[in-house]
Amino acid sequence: MKKLSARRRHPLAAVVVLLFALAVTGGLYAAFAPAESAKADDSAQSLAIEEGKKLYAVGCASCHGTGAQGTSDGPSLVGVGAAAVDFQVATGRMPMQQQGAQAPRKKPVYTEAQIDQLAAYISSLGAGPSVPSKDQYSPNGGDAAKGGDLFRTNCAQCHNFTGKGGALSNGKFAPTLEDVDPKHIYEAMQTGPQNMPSFPDTTMSQKNKKDIIAYLDEVNTSKSESPGGLNLGGLGPVSEGLFAWIFGLGALIAVAIWVAARTAKAKKS
């Protein structure tokens, strides 16, 4: 008893008791709280999937099939991932108003919450690219110069050097990238919508995607005017150069024809 009393009067006794109580409290919280949190998350996810399935049945099943297996009017959505759903639906490309060579961008039909529910349902059918985080697609911290090199190498053939867009074959086109949400640009690179090839992380790293977005943000938000006047949609030569090409070359052709006519007339005489 004397030894126990002595220990109780020890200066560190209160600290030891406090640490022991904290350890017990932390252990009990770790044992019970995560399970409850996981159950809540699972319940919310299940509810989102269920609501997304209802939305899909009304707005998507007629083209993509009741089980998203695809039909002659629409491809299979199994395994496309949440990123593809977010891109297509949030940009208004889906649902399509009518069948055509390409789905144009338009005002979205669904709310952001409904889009998340549709994405949750499609994701439940098969693994695929997930919706990127803001840190992934934000142009902040990206290397615009490197992004310009990457864009000119991989994208400019269709989208033009400054992302103005361009025509493709059979009524298809590469859309302009002006005023496009950086998240949707990232998702397009991830999923390869319509005629565009996909650039997964194994092909193009997240950092490189961020650099491309930084480049597009730079060329689209820059307030500096083209030093030559009109930029002709970023095709390359300025308007004065096009004028010189058309009229200068036309003048040279006219002179060549005049010289040939004079030469032929002189030979006859």
Backbone bond lengths (Angstrom), bond angles and torsions (degrees), N, CA, C in turn:
res aa  C-N    CA-C-N  psi(-1)  N-CA   C-N-CA  omega(-1)  CA-C   N-CA-C  phi
1 M - - - 1.457 - - 1.514 110.95 -
2 K 1.379 116.18 -40.33 1.449 119.40 179.43 1.533 110.53 -63.20
3 K 1.368 115.20 -39.17 1.468 118.97 179.35 1.519 110.78 -65.16
4 L 1.336 117.81 -41.46 1.462 122.32 179.74 1.533 110.51 -63.97
5 S 1.342 115.51 -42.75 1.458 119.16 178.97 1.515 110.77 -63.98
6 A 1.307 115.90 -38.22 1.468 119.44 179.10 1.514 111.23 -64.07
7 R 1.342 116.42 -39.50 1.466 120.22 179.29 1.525 111.42 -66.80
8 R 1.341 115.75 -37.28 1.455 119.08 178.81 1.524 111.40 -64.48
9 R 1.352 115.76 -32.93 1.449 119.41 -179.25 1.530 112.65 -83.92
10 H 1.341 115.99 -1.45 1.467 119.93 -179.40 1.540 110.03 -64.68
11 P 1.325 120.05 140.04 1.470 122.46 -178.04 1.523 114.39 -57.93
12 L 1.333 118.21 -28.39 1.475 121.43 -177.51 1.526 112.56 -92.79
13 A 1.307 118.42 0.21 1.462 120.87 -176.46 1.522 111.55 -61.45
14 A 1.329 117.27 -43.51 1.464 120.44 -179.24 1.531 111.50 -65.22
15 V 1.332 116.50 -37.25 1.470 120.67 179.35 1.516 110.65 -66.20
16 V 1.354 116.13 -41.63 1.464 120.60 -179.76 1.529 110.33 -63.66
17 V 1.322 116.52 -43.04 1.468 120.71 179.63 1.529 110.35 -63.40
18 L 1.347 116.73 -41.94 1.459 120.88 -179.57 1.529 111.37 -64.49
19 L 1.326 116.42 -43.56 1.458 120.07 178.32 1.528 111.67 -63.60
20 F 1.331 115.93 -40.20 1.463 120.15 178.46 1.528 110.66 -62.72
21 A 1.344 116.55 -42.77 1.462 120.41 -179.88 1.527 111.21 -64.73
22 L 1.328 116.21 -41.27 1.467 119.99 178.10 1.527 111.45 -63.73
23 A 1.332 116.65 -40.91 1.458 120.70 179.66 1.526 111.24 -63.05
24 V 1.331 115.78 -42.83 1.470 119.90 179.19 1.523 110.19 -64.99
25 T 1.326 116.88 -44.61 1.468 120.71 179.80 1.520 111.30 -61.45
26 G 1.345 115.75 -45.33 1.463 119.49 178.98 1.506 112.75 -62.94
27 G 1.322 116.34 -39.30 1.462 119.38 179.28 1.515 112.53 -65.12
28 L 1.344 115.26 -42.15 1.457 118.63 178.16 1.531 111.49 -64.76
29 Y 1.331 117.56 -38.79 1.465 120.68 179.24 1.527 110.89 -65.94
30 A 1.348 115.72 -43.38 1.463 119.36 179.42 1.521 111.91 -63.97
31 A 1.331 115.60 -30.35 1.458 119.48 -177.66 1.519 112.76 -76.47
32 F 1.330 116.93 -33.12 1.461 119.86 -172.29 1.528 114.32 -111.36
33 A 1.299 119.17 -37.96 1.473 121.11 -175.00 1.523 113.23 -64.60
34 P 1.341 121.33 -47.54 1.473 120.06 -179.13 1.516 113.05 -58.13
35 A 1.305 116.79 -36.86 1.458 119.13 -179.28 1.525 110.52 -63.47
36 E 1.344 115.85 -43.29 1.457 119.29 179.28 1.523 110.58 -65.38
37 S 1.351 116.39 -40.36 1.461 120.21 179.15 1.520 111.19 -64.17
38 A 1.338 116.32 -41.81 1.460 120.34 179.37 1.522 111.17 -63.74
39 K 1.336 115.43 -39.39 1.463 118.62 178.02 1.516 111.55 -63.27
40 A 1.339 116.40 -40.02 1.466 120.51 179.24 1.527 110.69 -64.94
41 D 1.348 115.93 -42.15 1.464 120.02 179.01 1.525 111.23 -64.15
42 D 1.330 116.34 -43.31 1.460 120.46 179.18 1.524 111.15 -63.10
43 S 1.327 115.97 -39.65 1.459 120.13 179.52 1.521 111.25 -65.10
44 A 1.345 116.73 -42.94 1.469 120.88 179.12 1.522 110.85 -65.13
45 Q 1.343 117.36 -40.25 1.455 121.30 179.43 1.522 111.08 -66.44
46 S 1.322 116.65 -41.55 1.466 120.51 178.52 1.526 111.22 -62.79
47 L 1.322 115.85 -39.39 1.463 120.39 178.75 1.527 110.55 -66.14
48 A 1.341 116.93 -41.35 1.470 120.81 178.73 1.528 110.50 -63.19
49 I 1.320 116.94 -41.58 1.464 120.81 179.32 1.521 110.83 -64.02
50 E 1.332 116.09 -42.44 1.461 120.56 -179.46 1.530 111.17 -63.90
51 E 1.343 116.08 -43.99 1.469 119.76 178.79 1.531 110.41 -67.72
52 G 1.308 116.81 -38.12 1.461 120.22 177.87 1.514 112.55 -64.28
53 K 1.323 116.13 -36.18 1.466 120.57 177.55 1.525 110.90 -63.32
54 K 1.329 116.62 -38.36 1.469 120.81 178.38 1.532 110.27 -66.05
55 L 1.328 116.23 -44.52 1.461 120.01 178.74 1.530 110.82 -63.27
56 Y 1.312 116.03 -39.68 1.462 120.52 179.03 1.525 111.15 -62.65
57 A 1.318 116.63 -43.48 1.467 120.46 -178.19 1.521 111.78 -60.72
58 V 1.328 116.60 -33.34 1.471 120.60 -178.15 1.520 112.23 -83.25
59 G 1.329 117.13 -44.02 1.459 119.88 -170.27 1.507 117.25 -106.06
60 C 1.336 119.32 -11.54 1.466 120.56 -171.73 1.529 114.70 -128.10
61 A 1.322 116.58 -27.92 1.467 120.57 -171.09 1.525 112.73 -63.83
62 S 1.318 118.50 -28.24 1.465 120.42 -176.95 1.522 112.16 -63.22
63 C 1.331 117.21 -27.82 1.470 120.59 179.25 1.524 112.23 -104.18
64 H 1.333 117.06 -38.56 1.463 120.79 -173.07 1.525 113.67 -98.37
65 G 1.340 117.19 0.03 1.456 119.86 178.51 1.514 112.48 91.31
66 T 1.317 116.78 152.77 1.460 121.17 -176.25 1.524 112.54 -64.67
67 G 1.312 117.58 -26.35 1.455 121.46 178.02 1.503 112.89 -110.88
68 A 1.340 116.73 17.72 1.473 123.33 -179.47 1.512 112.26 62.84
69 Q 1.341 115.84 23.75 1.461 120.03 -178.96 1.518 112.80 -80.89
70 G 1.345 116.67 -9.69 1.460 120.57 179.59 1.512 112.45 93.31
71 T 1.333 115.38 151.54 1.456 122.42 176.24 1.524 108.35 -139.02
72 S 1.315 116.42 -172.31 1.460 119.94 177.28 1.527 111.84 -68.57
73 D 1.327 116.99 -16.96 1.464 121.27 -179.46 1.520 113.69 -98.21
74 G 1.325 117.75 -10.31 1.459 120.25 -178.06 1.510 111.70 -161.97
75 P 1.336 117.88 146.01 1.470 120.78 -177.34 1.527 112.55 -74.39
76 S 1.311 116.08 167.16 1.454 121.84 175.14 1.532 109.53 -66.85
77 L 1.315 115.54 143.18 1.461 120.70 178.16 1.524 112.04 -108.49
78 V 1.300 117.11 5.23 1.466 121.16 179.18 1.522 108.57 -71.48
79 G 1.325 116.30 118.84 1.459 120.96 177.75 1.519 115.44 88.67
80 V 1.352 118.41 4.23 1.470 118.52 -179.96 1.522 111.26 -77.07
81 G 1.327 117.72 -24.49 1.453 121.44 176.30 1.515 114.46 87.76
82 A 1.328 114.48 167.00 1.464 120.94 -178.04 1.520 112.47 -68.12
83 A 1.341 117.25 -31.41 1.465 120.48 -178.38 1.521 111.25 -63.21
84 A 1.323 117.42 -39.77 1.467 121.07 179.59 1.521 110.63 -66.08
85 V 1.332 116.56 -40.91 1.466 120.10 178.81 1.524 110.27 -64.70
86 D 1.325 116.40 -45.38 1.460 120.49 -178.71 1.530 110.61 -61.60
87 F 1.327 117.10 -42.20 1.467 119.96 179.89 1.521 111.53 -65.31
88 Q 1.316 117.37 -52.25 1.457 121.10 -173.86 1.532 112.27 -66.56
89 V 1.329 117.10 -41.22 1.461 120.33 -174.94 1.527 111.53 -83.84
90 A 1.332 117.69 -39.92 1.462 120.56 -177.99 1.526 111.89 -69.93
91 T 1.329 118.19 -25.33 1.472 120.81 176.61 1.526 112.02 -90.18
92 G 1.333 117.12 1.14 1.453 120.71 177.68 1.519 114.65 79.38
93 R 1.311 117.57 3.45 1.473 119.51 179.65 1.532 111.19 -68.02
94 M 1.301 115.18 -31.59 1.456 121.36 176.56 1.522 109.14 -122.56
95 P 1.311 118.49 141.53 1.472 127.34 -4.52 1.534 111.65 -69.37
96 M 1.338 115.86 147.52 1.458 120.94 178.13 1.526 110.21 -73.81
97 Q 1.328 115.49 145.07 1.459 119.61 176.12 1.520 110.67 -73.72
98 Q 1.334 115.80 -35.27 1.457 121.02 178.07 1.522 108.64 -160.02
99 Q 1.310 116.06 157.75 1.452 120.62 179.35 1.529 109.74 -66.51
100 G 1.312 116.64 138.88 1.455 121.17 179.55 1.510 110.51 -161.69
101 A 1.330 115.35 -178.07 1.460 119.92 -179.35 1.520 111.40 -64.31
102 Q 1.330 116.75 -30.58 1.450 120.65 -176.59 1.522 109.84 -156.68
103 A 1.316 115.82 146.56 1.466 120.77 178.33 1.522 109.10 -86.10
104 P 1.342 118.50 117.17 1.466 120.01 -179.20 1.524 112.20 -81.01
105 R 1.293 115.88 159.27 1.464 121.70 175.60 1.536 109.32 -73.10
106 K 1.324 115.70 137.17 1.466 120.39 178.29 1.522 109.42 -154.46
107 K 1.307 116.50 -179.46 1.461 120.46 -179.24 1.526 109.59 -64.76
108 P 1.347 118.06 132.24 1.471 119.83 -178.20 1.521 112.56 -65.13
109 V 1.322 115.00 147.84 1.461 121.94 -179.80 1.525 110.81 -86.82
110 Y 1.329 117.26 -34.73 1.458 122.17 -173.95 1.530 111.24 -101.36
111 T 1.319 115.70 155.39 1.455 121.38 174.30 1.527 110.18 -75.86
112 E 1.313 116.00 168.67 1.462 120.12 179.56 1.522 111.50 -61.33
113 A 1.334 116.56 -40.07 1.465 120.15 179.10 1.522 110.93 -64.85
114 Q 1.321 117.67 -40.65 1.465 121.09 178.96 1.529 111.27 -67.05
115 I 1.330 116.41 -37.15 1.466 119.92 177.29 1.522 110.14 -62.91
116 D 1.332 116.68 -41.86 1.469 120.33 177.43 1.529 110.98 -61.65
117 Q 1.325 117.37 -37.95 1.455 121.21 179.15 1.528 111.41 -68.05
118 L 1.324 116.54 -42.66 1.465 120.04 175.80 1.532 110.98 -61.15
119 A 1.335 115.64 -42.58 1.466 120.24 179.29 1.527 110.99 -63.41
120 A 1.344 116.29 -38.28 1.466 119.86 179.22 1.525 110.86 -64.55
121 Y 1.328 116.53 -40.74 1.470 119.79 -179.97 1.530 111.21 -66.30
122 I 1.333 116.99 -47.57 1.469 120.02 -179.33 1.522 110.56 -63.71
123 S 1.336 116.83 -37.96 1.468 119.99 178.32 1.523 111.83 -63.53
124 S 1.331 116.18 -30.80 1.466 119.66 -179.65 1.526 112.35 -69.69
125 L 1.328 116.99 -16.98 1.470 121.00 -178.05 1.528 112.35 -85.31
126 G 1.327 116.99 -18.10 1.465 120.12 -178.35 1.511 110.40 174.41
127 A 1.319 116.21 146.05 1.458 120.92 -177.55 1.523 111.02 -67.00
128 G 1.337 116.19 145.02 1.454 122.17 178.77 1.511 110.06 -166.48
129 P 1.336 118.29 179.91 1.467 120.68 -179.41 1.518 112.05 -58.80
130 S 1.313 116.37 135.37 1.460 121.52 179.63 1.527 110.31 -90.94
131 V 1.323 116.00 163.73 1.459 121.17 178.18 1.528 108.37 -65.29
132 P 1.335 118.52 128.31 1.467 120.21 -176.77 1.524 112.23 -70.43
133 S 1.313 115.92 155.57 1.457 121.24 176.18 1.528 109.52 -82.05
134 K 1.328 116.00 163.41 1.463 120.47 -178.93 1.516 111.44 -61.00
135 D 1.328 116.83 -35.35 1.464 120.35 179.35 1.527 111.24 -63.77
136 Q 1.326 117.14 -29.92 1.462 120.41 -179.42 1.524 112.66 -74.10
137 Y 1.325 117.30 -41.05 1.466 119.24 -173.39 1.531 114.37 -101.87
138 S 1.321 117.96 -6.55 1.463 119.62 179.47 1.530 110.28 -66.47
139 P 1.338 118.44 134.85 1.469 119.90 178.77 1.520 112.99 -69.60
140 N 1.324 118.06 -15.33 1.462 121.43 -179.69 1.529 110.22 -61.92
141 G 1.313 115.71 126.89 1.459 120.62 -179.53 1.514 114.18 89.04
142 G 1.334 117.67 -4.83 1.460 120.71 178.26 1.520 111.96 -81.52
143 D 1.320 116.71 153.89 1.463 123.00 178.47 1.525 108.22 -94.32
144 A 1.339 117.24 100.61 1.458 121.57 -175.90 1.530 112.13 -64.47
145 A 1.334 117.10 -35.10 1.460 120.47 -179.68 1.531 111.12 -65.38
146 K 1.322 115.88 -46.58 1.465 119.87 177.23 1.516 110.55 -66.45
147 G 1.348 115.77 -38.09 1.457 119.73 178.04 1.515 112.06 -61.83
148 G 1.342 116.78 -35.72 1.455 120.17 176.71 1.524 111.92 -63.11
149 D 1.329 116.41 -41.48 1.470 120.33 177.26 1.531 110.61 -62.64
150 L 1.331 115.53 -44.84 1.460 119.65 -179.88 1.527 111.13 -64.83
151 F 1.318 116.62 -40.29 1.459 120.47 -179.18 1.520 111.20 -65.81
152 R 1.322 117.29 -44.23 1.466 120.26 179.99 1.527 111.91 -66.14
153 T 1.329 116.23 -28.54 1.466 119.69 179.67 1.526 112.21 -79.68
154 N 1.329 117.08 -39.71 1.461 120.50 -170.86 1.525 115.43 -108.10
155 C 1.320 118.64 -19.72 1.468 120.42 -168.29 1.524 114.57 -125.38
156 A 1.337 116.89 -28.56 1.466 120.06 -170.79 1.524 113.12 -64.69
157 Q 1.330 117.63 -23.92 1.465 119.97 -179.27 1.522 111.59 -58.94
158 C 1.323 116.80 -29.81 1.464 120.34 -179.75 1.532 112.27 -110.55
159 H 1.338 116.26 -42.07 1.460 119.96 -172.61 1.523 113.53 -90.87
160 N 1.344 118.49 -0.32 1.452 121.66 -177.51 1.531 109.65 79.99
161 F 1.324 117.49 159.55 1.458 121.99 -173.82 1.526 113.14 -63.20
162 T 1.310 117.34 -29.30 1.468 120.46 -179.20 1.524 112.28 -115.31
163 G 1.320 117.29 18.94 1.457 121.05 175.45 1.513 114.61 75.58
164 K 1.331 117.99 25.93 1.468 120.94 -179.89 1.523 112.36 -78.64
165 G 1.342 117.43 -12.82 1.461 120.48 -178.59 1.514 111.79 91.07
166 G 1.323 116.13 172.36 1.461 120.61 -179.80 1.509 111.66 -172.87
167 A 1.326 115.22 165.58 1.462 121.73 -177.80 1.519 111.05 -81.58
168 L 1.345 115.39 147.04 1.454 122.58 173.75 1.520 108.11 -120.10
169 S 1.302 117.69 -167.24 1.464 121.18 -177.31 1.530 111.45 -87.61
170 N 1.332 115.63 159.55 1.472 123.45 173.36 1.530 113.33 57.10
171 G 1.327 116.84 40.08 1.449 120.70 176.53 1.505 115.24 78.57
172 K 1.309 118.90 4.14 1.463 122.41 179.45 1.522 109.79 -91.27
173 F 1.323 116.40 164.62 1.455 120.10 -178.94 1.523 110.47 -155.94
174 A 1.324 114.86 155.15 1.461 121.20 172.27 1.517 107.14 -92.87
175 P 1.326 119.06 116.74 1.470 120.68 -173.24 1.525 112.42 -69.59
176 T 1.315 115.27 157.87 1.456 120.02 174.09 1.521 110.18 -65.40
177 L 1.314 116.67 148.93 1.456 121.94 179.36 1.530 111.86 -106.16
178 E 1.322 116.44 13.12 1.452 120.73 175.10 1.535 109.89 -75.14
179 D 1.298 116.23 139.12 1.474 122.70 177.03 1.531 112.56 57.86
180 V 1.311 116.96 31.05 1.463 121.39 175.47 1.524 108.48 -99.45
181 D 1.324 116.40 133.73 1.455 121.19 179.36 1.534 109.87 -57.55
182 P 1.348 118.03 130.69 1.471 120.08 178.67 1.526 113.26 -52.93
183 K 1.343 116.59 -33.44 1.466 119.15 178.60 1.519 110.93 -61.90
184 H 1.322 117.21 -40.38 1.458 120.70 -179.16 1.527 111.73 -71.55
185 I 1.332 117.26 -31.90 1.470 119.98 174.65 1.527 109.68 -64.44
186 Y 1.319 116.03 -44.03 1.464 120.52 178.98 1.523 110.42 -62.49
187 E 1.331 116.09 -45.37 1.466 120.07 -179.64 1.521 111.75 -63.65
188 A 1.334 117.05 -36.03 1.460 119.92 178.36 1.521 110.37 -64.79
189 M 1.327 117.11 -40.13 1.464 119.61 177.41 1.524 111.17 -66.14
190 Q 1.329 116.22 -35.69 1.470 120.31 178.99 1.528 112.58 -67.48
191 T 1.318 116.17 -42.75 1.470 120.33 -166.83 1.521 114.77 -105.61
192 G 1.344 118.87 -20.07 1.457 120.64 -179.70 1.509 113.58 63.19
193 P 1.332 118.75 65.57 1.470 120.13 -178.32 1.519 112.58 -70.04
194 Q 1.325 115.44 144.40 1.472 123.53 173.92 1.532 111.43 54.61
195 N 1.340 118.86 -114.00 1.466 120.23 -175.38 1.525 113.58 -89.91
196 M 1.310 116.54 -3.32 1.466 120.64 -174.09 1.527 110.84 -82.65
197 P 1.337 118.13 136.19 1.472 119.36 173.73 1.517 110.11 -71.56
198 S 1.315 116.65 154.89 1.465 120.60 179.46 1.527 109.82 -91.17
199 F 1.332 115.61 149.99 1.457 122.12 178.84 1.528 108.53 -127.54
200 P 1.332 117.41 76.86 1.472 119.65 178.50 1.525 110.04 -66.15
201 D 1.334 115.45 171.49 1.460 120.19 -177.57 1.522 112.40 -60.85
202 T 1.321 117.44 -25.84 1.463 120.12 178.40 1.526 111.62 -72.95
203 T 1.329 117.05 -21.39 1.465 121.85 178.52 1.519 111.78 -98.81
204 M 1.326 116.16 -44.83 1.468 122.58 178.16 1.521 107.96 -133.66
205 S 1.310 116.88 120.30 1.460 121.14 -174.91 1.528 111.76 -65.81
206 Q 1.330 115.39 162.32 1.461 120.46 176.87 1.524 111.01 -59.34
207 K 1.320 116.94 -37.30 1.471 121.03 178.87 1.527 110.93 -63.59
208 N 1.318 117.54 -41.42 1.464 120.73 179.32 1.526 111.58 -66.42
209 K 1.336 116.83 -38.64 1.470 119.94 175.67 1.524 110.19 -61.26
210 K 1.320 115.87 -42.61 1.463 121.09 179.35 1.532 110.20 -62.84
211 D 1.330 117.21 -38.45 1.466 121.11 178.58 1.529 111.23 -64.39
212 I 1.328 117.35 -40.77 1.463 120.96 178.58 1.521 110.44 -64.18
213 I 1.325 116.30 -42.18 1.469 119.91 178.24 1.529 110.44 -63.63
214 A 1.327 116.99 -38.28 1.465 120.80 177.43 1.528 110.70 -63.51
215 Y 1.333 117.04 -38.69 1.468 120.72 178.03 1.530 110.89 -64.74
216 L 1.321 116.92 -47.14 1.464 120.27 -179.76 1.529 110.75 -64.11
217 D 1.325 116.55 -37.23 1.458 119.53 176.81 1.524 110.51 -63.42
218 E 1.319 116.12 -37.54 1.464 120.66 -179.73 1.524 111.81 -67.03
219 V 1.333 117.34 -47.59 1.466 119.63 -176.51 1.523 111.96 -73.51
220 N 1.325 117.22 -24.99 1.462 119.78 -178.68 1.527 112.88 -86.60
221 T 1.327 117.10 -26.04 1.461 120.00 -177.71 1.514 112.99 -102.89
222 S 1.320 116.68 -5.97 1.469 119.46 -179.42 1.526 109.99 -64.25
223 K 1.323 116.12 133.23 1.460 121.70 -179.37 1.525 112.34 -93.71
224 S 1.319 117.50 -5.05 1.461 119.32 -178.16 1.521 110.36 -73.62
225 E 1.328 116.72 138.77 1.451 121.66 -179.93 1.523 110.21 -84.94
226 S 1.307 115.98 158.52 1.457 120.53 177.22 1.528 108.79 -64.13
227 P 1.331 118.27 129.50 1.473 119.84 -177.60 1.522 113.36 -63.66
228 G 1.334 117.60 -18.11 1.459 120.11 -179.23 1.515 113.77 -101.00
229 G 1.340 116.74 4.13 1.460 119.15 -177.37 1.514 110.39 108.29
230 L 1.333 117.18 -131.06 1.460 120.93 178.42 1.525 109.76 -67.90
231 N 1.337 115.86 140.99 1.465 119.01 -176.11 1.514 113.28 -95.57
232 L 1.341 117.86 1.58 1.469 121.34 176.59 1.517 112.44 55.66
233 G 1.338 116.20 37.35 1.460 119.37 176.63 1.502 114.13 70.24
234 G 1.329 116.84 21.89 1.453 119.97 178.33 1.516 114.17 75.64
235 L 1.311 117.67 20.44 1.461 120.04 -178.66 1.525 112.36 -71.24
236 G 1.302 117.38 -23.26 1.458 119.81 179.22 1.513 111.65 135.97
237 P 1.350 119.91 -77.65 1.462 120.73 -178.52 1.518 111.37 -72.73
238 V 1.331 116.19 148.65 1.460 120.47 177.29 1.515 109.13 -80.23
239 S 1.320 116.27 171.80 1.463 120.03 -173.63 1.521 112.52 -61.35
240 E 1.351 116.86 -35.73 1.465 119.00 178.24 1.530 111.11 -63.76
241 G 1.328 115.41 -35.77 1.465 118.80 178.67 1.513 111.33 -66.54
242 L 1.337 116.92 -40.10 1.464 119.83 177.05 1.526 110.88 -64.27
243 F 1.324 116.50 -39.49 1.468 120.69 178.04 1.527 110.25 -60.58
244 A 1.337 115.90 -46.36 1.464 119.89 -179.74 1.522 111.31 -64.25
245 W 1.352 115.93 -37.49 1.466 120.14 -179.06 1.523 111.09 -65.22
246 I 1.328 116.62 -47.12 1.467 120.06 -176.22 1.522 111.37 -72.24
247 F 1.343 116.56 -55.21 1.452 119.36 -174.42 1.533 112.16 -77.93
248 G 1.334 116.54 -35.52 1.466 118.75 177.26 1.519 111.42 -64.67
249 L 1.347 115.60 -47.56 1.467 119.13 178.58 1.522 110.41 -65.47
250 G 1.347 116.53 -37.94 1.462 119.63 177.54 1.521 111.73 -61.67
251 A 1.336 116.07 -40.33 1.462 120.11 178.56 1.529 111.06 -64.69
252 L 1.334 116.18 -40.98 1.466 119.76 178.78 1.525 111.31 -63.85
253 I 1.330 117.18 -39.74 1.467 120.68 178.00 1.526 110.22 -64.48
254 A 1.345 115.66 -41.97 1.468 119.25 179.13 1.519 111.63 -62.88
255 V 1.332 116.51 -41.89 1.473 120.21 177.90 1.517 110.56 -64.37
256 A 1.343 117.01 -40.56 1.466 119.95 179.73 1.526 111.19 -63.06
257 I 1.337 116.58 -40.62 1.466 120.30 178.26 1.534 110.80 -65.92
258 W 1.338 115.69 -40.62 1.480 119.41 179.87 1.518 110.97 -64.28
259 V 1.349 115.91 -41.99 1.468 119.68 179.08 1.516 110.56 -64.95
260 A 1.316 117.79 -42.48 1.462 120.97 179.20 1.523 111.08 -63.23
261 A 1.349 116.24 -40.53 1.468 119.77 179.32 1.515 110.85 -65.73
262 R 1.330 117.97 -41.81 1.462 121.34 179.12 1.522 111.47 -65.16
263 T 1.364 115.04 -39.25 1.459 119.53 179.56 1.528 110.24 -64.62
264 A 1.318 116.52 -44.32 1.473 119.80 179.89 1.520 110.64 -64.85
265 K 1.305 118.66 -38.68 1.470 122.63 179.31 1.523 110.84 -65.91
266 A 1.355 115.76 -39.39 1.465 119.85 -179.84 1.523 110.87 -66.58
267 K 1.320 117.56 -37.13 1.472 120.73 179.60 1.527 110.97 -66.09
268 K 1.325 115.85 -38.26 1.458 119.24 -178.80 1.531 111.15 -67.22
269 S 1.319 115.98 -36.90 1.459 119.43 -178.29 1.526 110.63 -83.09
